Amino acid sequence: MTEPFIFIASILLAVAGLSQLYAPHLWQAYYVWLASRGTAGVRLNGLISLSVGGVIVFFHNVWSGPPLLLTVIGWLLLLESALCLFAPGAGLASLSEVEGGSRVSILKGTGVVLIVISGVLGVHAITTAG
């Protein structure tokens, strides 16, 4: 069951990465919109991270080989959700930092990282399926 999960995750990571690479201003506008909602926006961000990270960690808690990358992403999302849900002030400060022009570069860089991870996971899923 692990390979189909990894393959689907690699597709989703590629889509997210490509959108961050080619439309970083839309992501920036989304984060600014969340920040404008105050703690409610932070909690929404935390609940999204909790949902995605929880699914990854529950169904794919693998700590070896290339699949380790997906597990780390899941745990990082859970950490982000904890920050947003238990320390909304810190989460709001993090969301508010997105307004600067240098953040577009960070969003693009994150997109590239997601695309690379997607490729590694996709190749792994294809080569181990059988």
C-alpha positions in Angstrom: 0.0 0.0 0.0 2.9 2.3 0.5 3.9 2.8 -3.2 0.4 4.0 -4.3 0.3 6.4 -1.4 3.8 7.7 -2.2 2.9 8.0 -5.9 -0.3 10.0 -5.2 1.6 12.2 -2.7 4.3 12.8 -5.3 1.7 14.1 -7.8 0.1 16.4 -5.1 3.6 17.7 -4.1 4.4 18.4 -7.8 1.1 20.4 -8.2 1.7 22.4 -5.1 5.4 23.0 -6.0 4.6 24.1 -9.6 1.9 26.5 -8.3 4.3 28.0 -5.9 6.9 28.3 -8.6 4.7 29.8 -11.2 2.2 31.7 -9.1 4.0 32.8 -5.9 1.9 36.0 -5.8 -1.3 34.0 -5.4 0.2 32.1 -2.5 1.4 35.4 -1.0 -2.1 36.8 -1.4 -3.5 33.7 0.3 -1.1 34.0 3.3 -1.8 37.8 3.6 -5.6 37.0 3.5 -5.1 34.4 6.3 -3.1 36.9 8.3 -5.8 39.6 7.9 -8.2 37.2 9.6 -6.1 37.2 12.8 -6.2 34.2 15.0 -9.1 32.7 13.0 -6.9 32.7 9.9 -4.0 31.1 11.9 -6.4 28.4 13.2 -7.6 27.7 9.7 -4.0 27.3 8.5 -3.3 25.1 11.5 -6.4 22.9 10.8 -5.3 22.4 7.2 -1.8 21.5 8.2 -3.2 19.1 10.9 -5.4 17.4 8.3 -2.8 16.9 5.7 0.1 16.1 8.1 -2.1 13.7 10.1 -3.1 11.7 7.0 0.6 11.5 6.0 1.8 10.4 9.4 -1.0 8.0 10.0 -0.8 6.2 6.7 2.9 6.7 6.0 5.2 6.8 9.0 8.3 5.4 7.2 11.8 6.3 8.4 14.1 4.8 5.8 15.0 5.4 2.1 13.4 8.1 -0.1 9.9 7.7 1.6 11.5 9.3 4.6 11.0 12.6 2.8 7.3 12.3 2.9 7.3 11.3 6.5 9.3 14.4 7.4 6.9 16.6 5.5 4.0 15.0 7.5 5.7 15.6 10.8 6.7 19.2 9.9 3.0 19.9 9.0 2.0 18.5 12.4 4.5 20.8 14.1 3.2 23.7 12.1 -0.4 22.9 13.1 0.7 22.7 16.8 2.3 26.1 16.5 -0.9 27.6 14.9 -3.3 25.9 17.3 -1.4 26.3 20.5 0.5 29.5 19.9 -1.6 31.5 17.5 0.4 34.7 18.1 3.5 33.0 16.8 1.6 31.6 13.8 0.2 35.0 13.1 3.7 36.6 13.2 4.8 33.9 10.7 1.9 34.6 8.3 2.4 38.3 8.6 6.0 38.0 7.4 4.8 36.9 3.9 4.0 40.5 2.9 7.6 41.4 2.0 8.9 41.2 -1.6 11.6 38.7 -0.6 8.9 36.2 0.4 8.2 35.6 -3.3 11.7 34.2 -3.6 11.1 32.0 -0.6 7.8 30.8 -2.1 9.5 30.0 -5.4 12.4 28.2 -3.6 9.9 26.1 -1.6 8.2 25.3 -4.9 11.5 24.0 -6.3 12.1 21.9 -3.2 8.6 20.4 -3.4 9.1 19.5 -7.1 12.5 17.8 -6.4 11.0 15.8 -3.5 8.0 14.9 -5.7 10.4 13.6 -8.4 12.4 11.6 -5.9 9.2 10.1 -4.4 7.7 9.5 -7.8 10.8 7.6 -9.1 10.9 5.6 -6.0 7.2 4.6 -6.2 7.6 3.6 -9.9 10.8 1.6 -9.5 9.6 -0.3 -6.4 6.1 -1.0 -7.7 5.8 -4.3 -9.2 
